[in-house]
Amino acid sequence: MNRLTTPQGTFELARFPEHPRDPFQAWDAADTYLLQELADPETGPVDLSGTVAVVGDRWGALATALAAHRPVQIGDSYLGRRATLANLARNGLDRDAVGLLSSRDTPPDRIDVLLVRVPKSLAFLEDQLHRVAPAVHADTVVIGTGMVKEVHTSTLKLFERIIGPTRTSLAVRKARLIFATPDPALPRTPSPWPYRYELPADVGPASGRTVVNHAGIFCADRLDIGTRFFLKHLPTRGGAARIVDLGCGNGVLGLSAALADPDAHITFVDESYGAVASAEETFRAGAPDGAEADFLVGDGLTDLAPGSVDLVLNNPPFHSHLATTDATARAMFTGARTALRQGGELWVVGNRHLSYHTHLRRIFGNCTTVAGDPKFVVLRAVKR
């Protein structure tokens, strides 16, 4: 936990879940630059008395600092939502001071101040701008923020095409602001998302099935090569097994498991609201008749009863926004061990250089290499 000092006040902030040795802050220079701009007497300050919408607030730093103005936070991350609630509580702020909407929820009908934290995914930015654009009016103040390495010409073109004329600020501490002037005369075109494609013919039971991807899902316009390799080596347990697609993304691993074992019950879990929506639509489009599944947005497997799962399938992420880290994978492995029954198995695919086998041996006491190629390995760990 660290202390953020802004014109709006000083706040104790942490990411979620909170770890004492977490090297990453719950905010960066892009957040502080935006908060300073809102209060700058030379350019404003910005009138925040109307409806304030904050899109893409990563760990709740913006919403917490602006809680006095009762903003609406629109985000895709369950962990980001939990961080916002925890940060409001630790600063003695009313949890109802911030309206919490997911990326799949309907935005407010009218937005007077639109603040956008530029996401890593250009597709997600495109979709979210399309979703909020109908609520923006000619007098809406629109300000985006991001680190210099996150703000590209393509980013500015999206604001220009969907919101209106756009310019950028000078860089401060490697952060930049984006100012867009709403143009009500711009044609309202629908978002191109979700995107659909058919799986190739050589990936096992799911071959040829339709995949649905909402914006922001990893490798949203094609099957990523790691998942493709994993699909060729998935286990088949048979019977009424309880199988979890952990960090499900678009759900192709769980769909393949359901097709290989129609009597299994599949649970799709991800911390992304868009990912779980994608997995559900992918499953509904391609699952066998009578197949059973449930869909959970949450923090890994914390909502599942210990010792209740037979098999966990996992293609863990190794980035947290722009930071490379194996912390998420380690948390997933630990959570899987708790959720598995005795004799239950965790199957993981990952890049060879990530050395997941070391973590699995420490957590499970065992790890077997099922398959490998020059880039990827499929690993199996058993709860004993």
C-alpha positions as CSV (number, residue, x, y, z in Angstrom):
1,M,0.0,0.0,0.0
2,N,1.2,3.5,-0.9
3,R,0.1,7.1,-0.4
4,L,-1.0,9.1,-3.4
5,T,-1.1,12.9,-2.9
6,T,-3.2,14.8,-5.4
7,P,-5.0,18.2,-5.5
8,Q,-8.1,16.2,-4.4
9,G,-6.5,15.0,-1.3
10,T,-4.1,12.3,0.0
11,F,-5.2,8.6,-0.3
12,E,-3.8,5.3,0.8
13,L,-4.1,2.9,-2.2
14,A,-3.3,-0.7,-3.0
15,R,-4.0,-3.1,-5.8
16,F,-6.2,-6.2,-5.2
17,P,-5.5,-8.7,-3.9
18,E,-3.2,-6.9,-1.7
19,H,0.3,-8.4,-1.1
20,P,2.8,-6.8,1.3
21,R,5.7,-7.3,-1.1
22,D,3.8,-6.3,-4.3
23,P,6.3,-4.1,-6.2
24,F,3.6,-2.4,-8.2
25,Q,1.6,0.7,-7.2
26,A,-2.1,1.1,-7.6
27,W,-1.5,4.2,-9.7
28,D,1.0,5.7,-12.1
29,A,2.0,9.1,-13.5
30,A,-0.9,9.0,-16.0
31,D,-3.4,8.9,-13.2
32,T,-1.7,11.8,-11.3
33,Y,-1.4,13.9,-14.5
34,L,-5.1,13.6,-15.1
35,L,-6.1,14.4,-11.5
36,Q,-3.8,17.5,-11.6
37,E,-5.4,18.6,-14.9
38,L,-8.9,18.4,-13.4
39,A,-7.9,20.9,-10.7
40,D,-5.5,23.1,-12.6
41,P,-6.6,26.7,-12.1
42,E,-5.0,27.8,-15.4
43,T,-7.1,25.5,-17.5
44,G,-10.1,25.1,-15.3
45,P,-10.7,23.6,-12.9
46,V,-13.1,21.2,-14.6
47,D,-16.7,21.4,-13.5
48,L,-17.4,18.0,-11.9
49,S,-20.9,18.8,-10.7
50,G,-22.6,16.7,-13.5
51,T,-22.3,13.0,-14.3
52,V,-18.6,12.0,-14.3
53,A,-17.7,8.7,-15.9
54,V,-14.3,7.1,-15.5
55,V,-13.5,4.4,-18.0
56,G,-10.7,1.9,-17.5
57,D,-9.7,3.0,-14.0
58,R,-7.2,0.2,-13.2
59,W,-7.1,0.0,-9.4
60,G,-9.6,2.6,-8.4
61,A,-7.1,5.5,-8.0
62,L,-9.1,7.9,-10.1
63,A,-12.5,6.9,-8.7
64,T,-11.2,7.1,-5.1
65,A,-9.7,10.5,-5.6
66,L,-12.9,11.8,-7.2
67,A,-15.3,10.1,-4.8
68,A,-16.6,13.4,-3.6
69,H,-18.1,13.9,-7.0
70,R,-19.8,10.5,-7.0
71,P,-18.4,9.3,-10.4
72,V,-19.4,6.2,-12.3
73,Q,-16.6,3.8,-12.9
74,I,-16.8,1.6,-16.0
75,G,-14.3,-1.3,-16.1
76,D,-13.7,-4.8,-17.3
77,S,-11.7,-6.1,-14.4
78,Y,-13.3,-7.8,-11.3
79,L,-10.0,-7.3,-9.5
80,G,-10.1,-3.6,-10.4
81,R,-13.6,-3.3,-9.0
82,R,-12.5,-5.1,-5.8
83,A,-9.5,-2.7,-5.5
84,T,-11.8,0.3,-5.9
85,L,-14.1,-0.9,-3.1
86,A,-11.1,-1.7,-0.8
87,N,-9.5,1.7,-1.5
88,L,-12.7,3.5,-0.8
89,A,-13.0,1.7,2.6
90,R,-9.4,2.2,3.6
91,N,-9.8,5.9,3.0
92,G,-13.0,6.1,5.0
93,L,-15.2,6.8,1.9
94,D,-18.7,5.6,1.3
95,R,-18.6,2.6,-1.0
96,D,-21.8,4.0,-2.6
97,A,-19.9,7.1,-3.6
98,V,-18.7,5.4,-6.8
99,G,-21.2,3.7,-9.2
100,L,-19.7,0.5,-10.4
101,L,-20.5,-0.7,-14.0
102,S,-18.8,-3.5,-15.9
103,S,-17.7,-3.2,-19.5
104,R,-20.9,-5.1,-20.4
105,D,-23.3,-2.9,-18.5
106,T,-25.3,0.0,-20.1
107,P,-23.4,3.3,-19.6
108,P,-25.3,6.3,-18.1
109,D,-27.7,8.1,-20.5
110,R,-25.8,11.4,-20.1
111,I,-22.1,12.0,-19.4
112,D,-20.9,15.5,-18.6
113,V,-17.2,14.6,-17.9
114,L,-15.7,11.5,-19.5
115,L,-12.3,10.4,-18.2
116,V,-10.6,7.5,-20.0
117,R,-7.6,5.6,-18.8
118,V,-6.1,4.3,-22.1
119,P,-6.1,0.5,-21.9
120,K,-3.5,-1.9,-23.3
121,S,-6.0,-3.2,-25.9
122,L,-6.9,-0.8,-28.7
123,A,-9.9,-3.0,-29.5
124,F,-11.2,-2.5,-25.9
125,L,-10.8,1.2,-26.2
126,E,-12.6,1.2,-29.5
127,D,-15.5,-0.8,-28.1
128,Q,-15.8,1.3,-24.9
129,L,-15.7,4.6,-26.8
130,H,-18.5,3.3,-29.0
131,R,-20.5,2.4,-26.0
132,V,-20.2,5.8,-24.2
133,A,-20.4,8.0,-27.3
134,P,-24.2,8.2,-27.3
135,A,-24.1,9.7,-23.8
136,V,-21.6,12.4,-24.7
137,H,-23.0,15.8,-25.7
138,A,-21.4,18.9,-27.2
139,D,-20.4,20.3,-23.8
140,T,-19.0,17.1,-22.4
141,V,-15.4,17.4,-21.2
142,V,-13.4,14.4,-22.6
143,I,-9.9,13.7,-21.3
144,G,-7.9,10.5,-21.8
145,T,-4.7,9.6,-20.0
146,G,-1.9,7.1,-20.5
147,M,1.8,6.6,-20.4
148,V,3.6,7.8,-23.5
149,K,4.2,4.2,-24.6
150,E,0.4,3.5,-24.4
151,V,-0.7,6.5,-26.4
152,H,-0.2,5.9,-30.2
153,T,-1.4,7.6,-33.4
154,S,-4.0,4.8,-33.6
155,T,-5.2,5.8,-30.1
156,L,-5.7,9.4,-31.1
157,K,-7.5,8.3,-34.4
158,L,-10.0,6.3,-32.4
159,F,-10.9,9.3,-30.2
160,E,-11.1,11.5,-33.4
161,R,-13.3,9.0,-35.2
162,I,-15.7,8.2,-32.4
163,I,-15.8,11.3,-30.2
164,G,-14.5,14.3,-32.2
165,P,-11.4,16.5,-32.9
166,T,-8.5,15.4,-30.7
167,R,-5.2,16.7,-29.5
168,T,-2.6,15.7,-27.0
169,S,-0.7,17.4,-24.2
170,L,3.0,17.6,-23.6
171,A,4.5,14.6,-21.9
172,V,5.0,14.9,-18.1
173,R,6.9,12.1,-16.3
174,K,6.4,9.9,-19.3
175,A,2.6,10.4,-19.2
176,R,0.4,12.2,-21.7
177,L,-3.2,13.6,-21.8
178,I,-5.7,13.3,-24.6
179,F,-8.3,16.1,-25.2
180,A,-11.2,15.3,-27.4
181,T,-14.0,17.8,-28.3
182,P,-17.3,16.0,-28.9
183,D,-18.8,16.4,-32.3
184,P,-22.5,15.5,-32.1
185,A,-22.6,15.5,-36.0
186,L,-20.3,12.5,-36.2
187,P,-22.1,9.4,-37.6
188,R,-23.0,6.9,-34.9
189,T,-21.7,3.6,-36.1
190,P,-22.1,0.4,-34.1
191,S,-19.1,-1.2,-32.5
192,P,-17.5,-4.0,-34.6
193,W,-17.3,-6.1,-31.5
194,P,-17.8,-9.0,-30.7
195,Y,-15.7,-10.7,-33.3
196,R,-16.4,-14.3,-34.4
197,Y,-14.3,-16.8,-36.2
198,E,-14.2,-20.6,-36.8
199,L,-11.5,-22.7,-35.1
200,P,-9.1,-24.5,-37.5
201,A,-9.7,-28.2,-38.4
202,D,-6.7,-29.6,-36.5
203,V,-7.4,-28.7,-32.8
204,G,-9.3,-31.7,-31.6
205,P,-13.0,-31.9,-30.6
206,A,-13.6,-28.1,-31.0
207,S,-12.3,-28.1,-34.6
208,G,-14.6,-25.9,-36.8
209,R,-16.6,-24.5,-33.9
210,T,-17.4,-20.8,-33.7
211,V,-15.5,-18.6,-31.2
212,V,-17.0,-15.4,-29.9
213,N,-14.6,-12.7,-28.7
214,H,-15.7,-9.4,-27.0
215,A,-13.2,-6.6,-27.3
216,G,-10.1,-6.8,-25.1
217,I,-9.8,-10.6,-25.1
218,F,-6.3,-11.8,-25.7
219,C,-5.7,-12.6,-29.4
220,A,-9.3,-11.7,-30.1
221,D,-9.2,-12.1,-33.9
222,R,-7.5,-15.5,-34.1
223,L,-6.6,-18.6,-32.1
224,D,-3.4,-17.8,-30.2
225,I,-0.6,-20.3,-30.7
226,G,-0.3,-21.4,-27.1
227,T,-4.0,-22.3,-26.8
228,R,-3.8,-24.1,-30.2
229,F,-1.0,-26.2,-28.9
230,F,-2.8,-27.0,-25.7
231,L,-6.0,-28.0,-27.6
232,K,-4.1,-30.8,-29.2
233,H,-3.0,-32.3,-25.9
234,L,-6.0,-31.8,-23.6
235,P,-6.8,-34.8,-21.3
236,T,-10.1,-36.7,-21.5
237,R,-11.3,-37.9,-18.1
238,G,-14.8,-39.3,-19.0
239,G,-17.8,-39.4,-16.7
240,A,-19.4,-36.6,-14.7
241,A,-16.2,-34.8,-14.0
242,R,-16.1,-31.2,-12.6
243,I,-13.8,-29.3,-15.0
244,V,-12.7,-25.7,-14.7
245,D,-11.4,-23.5,-17.5
246,L,-9.4,-21.1,-15.3
247,G,-8.6,-17.7,-16.9
248,C,-11.0,-18.8,-19.6
249,G,-10.7,-16.0,-22.0
250,N,-13.0,-16.9,-24.9
251,G,-13.7,-20.3,-23.4
252,V,-12.3,-22.6,-26.2
253,L,-10.5,-24.9,-23.7
254,G,-13.7,-25.5,-21.7
255,L,-15.7,-25.9,-24.9
256,S,-13.2,-28.6,-26.1
257,A,-13.5,-30.3,-22.8
258,A,-17.3,-30.3,-23.0
259,L,-17.2,-31.8,-26.5
260,A,-14.7,-34.5,-25.5
261,D,-16.7,-35.3,-22.3
262,P,-20.4,-34.4,-22.7
263,D,-21.2,-35.6,-19.1
264,A,-18.7,-33.2,-17.6
265,H,-19.8,-30.0,-15.8
266,I,-17.6,-27.1,-17.0
267,T,-17.0,-24.0,-14.9
268,F,-15.6,-21.0,-16.8
269,V,-13.7,-18.5,-14.6
270,D,-12.1,-15.2,-15.4
271,E,-11.6,-11.8,-13.8
272,S,-12.6,-10.1,-17.0
273,Y,-16.3,-9.4,-17.6
274,G,-15.8,-9.4,-21.3
275,A,-13.9,-12.7,-21.2
276,V,-16.7,-14.5,-19.3
277,A,-19.3,-13.1,-21.7
278,S,-17.2,-14.4,-24.6
279,A,-16.9,-17.8,-23.0
280,E,-20.6,-18.1,-22.4
281,E,-21.4,-17.1,-26.0
282,T,-18.7,-19.5,-27.4
283,F,-20.1,-22.3,-25.2
284,R,-23.7,-21.7,-26.1
285,A,-22.8,-21.7,-29.8
286,G,-20.8,-24.9,-29.9
287,A,-21.5,-27.1,-26.9
288,P,-23.3,-30.4,-27.3
289,D,-26.9,-30.6,-26.3
290,G,-27.5,-31.0,-22.6
291,A,-23.9,-29.9,-21.7
292,E,-23.8,-28.2,-18.3
293,A,-21.7,-25.2,-17.5
294,D,-21.6,-22.1,-15.3
295,F,-19.8,-18.8,-15.8
296,L,-18.0,-16.9,-13.0
297,V,-16.4,-13.5,-12.9
298,G,-14.1,-13.6,-9.9
299,D,-10.7,-13.8,-8.3
300,G,-9.5,-17.2,-9.6
301,L,-11.0,-20.1,-7.8
302,T,-11.8,-18.4,-4.5
303,D,-15.6,-18.8,-5.1
304,L,-15.3,-22.6,-5.5
305,A,-15.5,-25.0,-2.6
306,P,-12.1,-26.6,-1.6
307,G,-11.7,-30.1,-2.9
308,S,-14.6,-29.9,-5.3
309,V,-12.9,-30.0,-8.7
310,D,-11.5,-32.9,-10.8
311,L,-9.6,-31.1,-13.5
312,V,-8.3,-27.5,-14.0
313,L,-7.2,-26.3,-17.4
314,N,-5.1,-23.1,-17.4
315,N,-3.3,-20.9,-19.9
316,P,-2.2,-18.2,-17.4
317,P,-1.4,-14.6,-18.4
318,F,2.1,-13.3,-17.7
319,H,1.3,-9.6,-18.0
320,S,-0.4,-7.3,-15.6
321,H,-1.2,-4.3,-17.9
322,L,2.3,-3.5,-19.2
323,A,4.3,-5.3,-16.4
324,T,5.6,-8.8,-16.9
325,T,5.0,-10.9,-13.9
326,D,4.4,-14.5,-12.9
327,A,2.4,-13.5,-9.8
328,T,-0.9,-14.2,-11.4
329,A,0.1,-17.7,-12.6
330,R,1.4,-18.6,-9.1
331,A,-1.8,-17.4,-7.5
332,M,-3.8,-19.5,-10.1
333,F,-1.7,-22.6,-9.3
334,T,-2.1,-22.2,-5.6
335,G,-5.9,-21.7,-6.0
336,A,-6.1,-24.7,-8.2
337,R,-4.5,-27.0,-5.6
338,T,-7.0,-25.8,-3.0
339,A,-10.0,-26.4,-5.3
340,L,-8.9,-29.8,-6.6
341,R,-9.9,-33.1,-5.0
342,Q,-7.3,-35.6,-4.0
343,G,-6.1,-37.1,-7.3
344,G,-7.4,-34.1,-9.2
345,E,-5.1,-32.6,-11.9
346,L,-4.0,-29.2,-13.0
347,W,-3.0,-29.0,-16.7
348,V,-1.1,-25.8,-17.8
349,V,0.3,-24.5,-21.0
350,G,3.0,-21.9,-21.0
351,N,6.1,-20.5,-22.8
352,R,9.1,-22.6,-22.0
353,H,11.1,-19.7,-20.7
354,L,8.5,-19.0,-17.9
355,S,9.6,-22.1,-15.9
356,Y,6.2,-22.9,-14.6
357,H,7.4,-26.4,-13.7
358,T,9.4,-24.9,-10.8
359,H,6.3,-23.3,-9.3
360,L,4.2,-26.4,-9.8
361,R,6.7,-28.6,-8.1
362,R,6.9,-26.3,-5.1
363,I,3.1,-26.0,-4.8
364,F,2.0,-29.6,-5.8
365,G,5.2,-31.5,-5.0
366,N,5.2,-32.9,-8.6
367,C,5.1,-31.8,-12.2
368,T,5.1,-33.9,-15.4
369,T,5.8,-32.6,-19.0
370,V,2.9,-33.9,-21.2
371,A,4.0,-32.3,-24.4
372,G,6.4,-29.7,-25.7
373,D,7.7,-27.9,-28.8
374,P,10.4,-25.3,-29.1
375,K,8.1,-22.6,-27.7
376,F,5.5,-24.2,-25.4
377,V,5.1,-26.9,-22.9
378,V,2.0,-28.6,-21.5
379,L,2.5,-29.5,-17.8
380,R,0.5,-31.7,-15.5
381,A,0.4,-31.5,-11.7
382,V,-1.5,-33.9,-9.4
383,K,-2.9,-33.1,-6.0
384,R,-1.8,-35.9,-3.7
